[in-house]
Amino acid sequence: MIAQFQHATDHPAETSDFLRISTGNPQADAILCGGFPVNSVNIVMGQPGTGKTIFAEQLLFHNANTDRPLLYLTTLSEPMSKVVSYAQRLGFFNVEQIGTRVLYDDLGADLSAHGPSALVPRVLDAIKRLSPSIIIIDSFKAVHDLAGSTTEMRRIVSELGGVLSAYDVTAFLLGEYTQENIESYPEFAVADSIVQLERNALGARDERYLRVLKLRGSAYREGQHAFRITDTGLQIFPRLVTPNFANYTPTLERTSMGIEGLDTIIGGGVWRGSTTLLVGSTGSGKSTMGLQFALEAVNRGEPALFVNFQENPAQVERMVRSLGTDPQVAARTGFHHLYTSPVELQIDSVIVDIFNFIETAGVRRVVIDAVGDLMTAASDAQRLHDFLYSLVQHFVVRNVTTVLNLESATGLVGGREQEQRWSYMSDNVLVLVRGEDDPAERTLRVIKTRNSAHDPAAHRVEIRGDGVHIL
């Protein structure tokens, strides 16, 4: 729908001074700070199978309630019948709008017979007959490939731009363009916006990203934004950015970790809204301590979220029961469990789920067990670091107290650079170590507590039937 939007980011909104066209996807609109400008020429680029057609058709059907029809033109990539056939399987498709509000036409025959010079006359004729407010040309790259020279294509692009601007039409040119094409193809010079859809193979699965490369006259959220293709269209997860601290007021109170002996050696408990990094090897007690921390919140009447990627729901229920709590009672009183298999783990989607729990269930404590699985799932180490740093800052401004579990075979955080990164990201760093001669012997050492006095000595750890105890 065409409307006037506000600048949609985590920072104070800025009012746009021109109308926008919604993509039909709230997350994409947020990335574009409201949507695409009206009467603009926009390129949606990406390799085959990245979701360009679905993105365009979702936009088309979402805007089909205006007083002018919308037009989808196919060229020499996929035939019109196939495009419509696949669209019918998607949740946004409305058969009642076909032929009235949403119109399809195939330019393939004319382009094959007369070459790319047939494009502009056909578009002009359609505009005069139908007066569409939006035109999608799929694929415009196929038209480019028919041109005999750059000069010919430049002329076609210039003529098309003149027609579109003269008749108050917003256009979307779809194509299987590459990054190199941006520098040399004339259509990119006249485009008001460029949106790129990417698909990268990562092991047995694919990662898909949406990226805005250009949005003339407007701010937009930069970087890669993960998405999935679903039967309702594109499900987009905007890149996490550092929140605005302008209106942040810290809660100056301590809260118990819920682990016997631990509060004493960290200065009386952790500050509310702080982040604690718990490092240890397999079997050192990290998951149990994280679970105790979450259940302590529930016992105090505060909802908590336990996020994990290894133990399935049945296993977590057994762990809760072993700590003396009935899982059904815990669930009714505010204990929430978010499980994602490490095989399907996508860090951006997990964030959306975590924030949904915080907003809808009023979660005050979050345990992530373990961040190492996020590190494994990420294809870019720097992007993961930025992601985790921003995530922690969002917990801070919401006064959500957090425990992050990190597995380390040596009990150390990692190399010097990694240690420094984790250190400034966390308010407290606790390290669990198993004995070299006797793995049953465990010790805990407090490496760091921010704005607190702490006991730096190594303390013996016992894992009993009711959980972890610090001696």
N, C-alpha and C positions, 0 to 999 in steps of 0.2 A: 504494500500500500504506500501511497505517496503521502508523506507527512514531514513535519519539521521536528528534528530530533535534537537531543542534547549530546554533548561529547561524553561518550560512555567509556570511562576508564575507572581505575581505582582512585583517581585523584579528582579534585573539584571539577564539576561539569562546566563546560564552556558552550554557550549557545551558538549553533551554526546559523549563518545568515542566509542559507539557501535551502531549498527543499531537497529531500532525499527519497530514494526508492529503497524500501526494505527488501532484504534478500529472502525473507520468510524464515530466517533463522536468527533468533535473538543473539546468539553468540557471535555470528558473523557480523551482525549489525554493530555489536559492541566493538569488534575489531576495526570496523570501518567508521567508527564514531558516528553511527546513525544509518549507514547504508550508502548506496551509490548516488552521486549528484544527479538530479534531473537534467535531461537534455545533454547527457554526456555520452562519450564513446568509450567503451570499456572492453578490455581484453581479458578473457579468462583462458589461461594457458596451462598446458601440462601434457604429459605423455598419455597414450591411450590407456584407458582403465583407471585414470586418477579421479574421476567423478565430475568432470566438467559438465556433461550433459545433465546429470542429476542436479547439480548446483543451479544450472540455468533454468531447468524446468520447475524446480522448487520455487525459485523467484517468480517465474511466470504465473504459476497457479496461485501463489500468495497474493499477487497484485491483480487478479482477474475480476475484482469487484469495482474497478473504476468504470467511468462512463465511455471509455474507448477500448476497443479490443486489443489483444496482444498477439504478436505474430512470431512464429518460429519457422525459420527458413533452413532447410537442409540443402547441402551442396553435393559434393562428391565423396563424402566419407561414408556415413551410414544412410541408407534409404529412409525416407520419411515413415514408411510403414513399420520399419523396425524400431525407430525412435519412439513412435507412439505405442507400439506393442510393449516395449519394456517399461515405459512410463506408467502403463496401466497397473503394473504390479506394485507401485509405490503408494504409500499412504496419502500423499498430498494430491494425487490424481483425482480429478472430478470430471466424470464423463459428461455430465450435464453442461459443462462449460465449453466442451469441444464443439467447434463450428459456430459458436456465438461469441463467447468471451475470449477463448483461446483458439487461435487459428494456426494450422500447419500448412506449409507449402513446400514443394520440392523444386529446386532450381537446377538439379543435376542434368536434365536433358538439354536445357538451353546452354548451360556451361560447356557441355560436351560438344554441342553442335557449333557454338559461336565463340567459345573461349571466354576468358575472364571479362571481356568487354560487355558481355550480356548481363553482368551483375547489376550495375547501376540502373539501367532501364527497367529491369524487373522490380527492383526495390522501389524506384520512383512510382511505377505503375501501382504497386501494392499500397503505397502510402496514399496516393490519390484516391484509390477505390475504397480503402478500408479505414484510413486514418488511425493507424495503431499508435499507441503511446510508447510501446516497447517493441523492439525488433531484435531477435536473436538470430545470428547467422552461424550455422554449425555445419561444416568447419570453414572458417575463413582462411585457414592455412592452406586448404585444398585449392581455394581460388588463387592464392599467392603462387602455388606451385604450377598453375597453368600459365602464368604470365611469362612472356618471352624475355623480359628484361626488367631490371629494377626501375627504369624510367617508365615503362608501361604500368607497373604496379603502383608507382608513385602517383601517376595520373588517375588511376582508378580509385585509390584511397582518397585523393583530394576531391574528386567528384562525389564520392560517397559521403564524405564529411560535409560537403556543401549541401547536399540533399537533406541529410539528417538534421542539420542545424536550421535549415529553412522551414522545415515542417514540424518542429517541436517534437522530436522523437529521441528516446534514449535507446542506444544500441549496445549490444553485447556481442563481441566477436570471439568465438571459441576457436581454439586451434591447438594442434600438437606441436607447439613451439618449444624450442630449447633456449637456454640462457644466452647462447651465442646469437640467436636471432634478434634479440632485443636491440643489439647495437647496430644492426644493419637493415632491418626490415622497416619500410616506411610506415606501416600501420602503427608501430610503437611510438613514432614521433607525434602522431595526432591523438593518441589515446589519452584520455583524462585519468584513467585508472588502469592498473595492471594487477591482476590477482593470479598467483601461481599455485597450482595444486601439484604436490609431489608424492611419489610413492617410493619408499626405500625398503629393500629387503633386509630383514634382520633375523637371521637364523631361519626358523620354520614359519615366521610370520612377517607381515608387511607393516611398516609404519607409514602413515599418511600425514602430510602437513599442508596447511594452507598458509600462504604468505602474501602479504600486500607489498608490491614493489613500488607502487606509485599511486597517489590519490591527490590529484591536482586541487589546490585551494583548500585542503583539509588536513587535519591531523589524523593519524591512524596508529593502531598498536602494532609496533614493529615485531619482527622475529617470526619463528615458526610456531604455528598453532596446530596441534594434533587434531585429527578428526577420524571418524569411522563412517563407512557407508552402511546405512541401515535401511530397512524397508519403509522408513518414514522420511528418508532423505539423509543429508549429511548431519552427523552428530559431532559438533565442534567443541574443542576444549581450549579456550583462549590461554595463551602463554601467561603464566603467573608472573606478576610484576610486584615490586616492593610496594606495600601499602602506604597511604598518607598518614603520617603521625601527628598532623596538626591538631586533631581533636582527641588525641590519645591521653588518657589519664591512668597511670599505673595503680594497681591495687596493692597497697603497702601492707600485706599480711602474709604470714607463712602458712603453709598447709602441710599436713603430714604425708609422708610417702607410704604409710601403711605397712612398713617393714620394721619389725622389732630391732631396735638398736641403731637404725640408720639415721633417724632424725637427730639424734644426739651428736653424731660425728660430723654432720653437715650444718651445724649451727642452729638447730631447732626446727628443721623442716625446710622445704624449698619455698622460694617466693612464688606467690601466685602469678601465673603468666610466664614463668621461666621455663627454660628447656634444659633437660638433663640428658646427657649422652651416657649410656650404659654400655661399656665395652667388655667383651669377654669371649672366650672360646666356646665351642659346642659343649653343652652340659654344665656350664658354669653357673646357671641359674638365672640368666637374663629374662627369659620368657616368663618364668614364675614371678620374678620381681615386678615385671611390667604388669602382669595380671593382678598382683596384689595391689599395686599402685592404682589400677583402674577400679578394683572392687572397693578400695578404701573410699574413693569418691562416692560410689553408690551408697555405701554405709552412712555417709554424711549427707545423703539426699541430693547429690550432684550427679547428673548423668555423665557417663564416661564412654569413650569409644576405644575399643581394642582392634587395631588394624594389623592383620598378619597375612603372610604369603606362603606359609609352609603348612601349618596345622589346619586341617579342614574343620568345619563347624562341629562335627562330632568329637574330634580330638580336643577342641577348646572347651566343649561342655564337660568332658572328663576332667580337664585341668581345673575348671571352676569348681566342680564337685569335690575334687581332692583337697581343695582349700577350705572345705567346710561350708560351701554356699550352694544352694539349690539353683541350677541354671535358669529354671523357669521363673523363680522368684527374682533372681538378679535381672533378668530381662524385663520383668514388669516394673522394677524399681529404678531402671535407668541404665542398665548395662547393655551396650550395643557392640556387636561384633561385625566387622567388615572383612570378609575374606575374598581374596583374589588369587587365583592360581598363578604361580610364577611363570607358567608356560604362556599365559595370556596377558601378563601384566603390562599395562601401559600407564606410565607414571602420571600423565596428564589427566586421564579419566579417574584415577584414584583420588586426585585432588578434588575434583568436582564432587565425588561421593563424600569425602571428608567434610567439605564445607556444607553440603546438604545436611549432614548430621548435626553440625554445629548450629546451623540456622534453624532447622526444624525441630530438633530434639533438645536444644539448649545444652549441648555437650560442653563440660567444663574441663575435662581431662582427656588427652589423647595419647595412646601408646602406639608407636609404629614398630612392629617386630617382623622384619628388621630392615633397616635402611640399606643393608648390603644387597637385598633383593632389588631395590630400586636402582642401585648402582649397576647391577647385572643387566637390568632391563633397559637401561639408557644406552643409546647409541653414541652419545656425545658427552664426554666427561665435563666440559665447561658448562654445557646446558644443564646437566644434572646439578652441578654446584649452584648455579644461579637459581634453579628450581627449588632446591632445598633451603637456600638462604631466604628466598622470598616466602617460602612456606612457613619457616620459623617466625619471620616477621609478622605474618598474618596471624599466627597464634598469639604473638605478643600483643598486638593491638586489640585482640578479642579477649585478652586476659585468660587464655586457655593454657593450662599447665600441661607440659608435654614431656614424655619420656621417649627417646629414640634409642633403640637397641642396635648395636653394631657388632657383628661377629668378627673376632680377630684371634687367630690361632696362638699368637704370642702374648695376648693381653694388652698389646700396645695399639694405639690408634692407627698407626701407619708410619710412612716416612715423614721427614720433617715438614715438608710442604703440606702434606695431608693433615698432619697434626695441627699445624697453624690454622688451616681452614676450619677444621672441626672445632678448634678452641674458640675462635671468635664467633662461631655460629651457635655455641652452647654456653649456657650460664654455669652449668655444673658438668664435670666430667668424672665419672666413676669407672674404675677398672677392676674387673673380676679376673683372678688368676688361679688356675689349678696347679697343684704341686707337681713338680717334675718327677719326683720319686713315687709319690702317692697321689694319683689324680683325684682321689676322694677328698684330699685336703684342698680347701678353697680359701682364698683371702680376697678382701676388698680394700682398695686404696682410693681415697678421694684425691684426685689430681688437681681439681680446681673447683672453687665455688665463688661465684661473682657476688660482690657486696655482702660477703659472709665470712665469718671465721670458721675454720674447719680443722678437724684432726687429720693430719697427713699420714699417720701411722697405718701400717697394714693390720687389718682386723680379720679375725677368723670368721668364716662363713659356714653355717650349717643349714642344710636343706632337710627339713623334717616333713612330717605328714601334713602339717598345716602351713607349710611355706618356708621361705628363706628367713633366717635369723642372723643378725650381725652381732658378734660377741666382742 
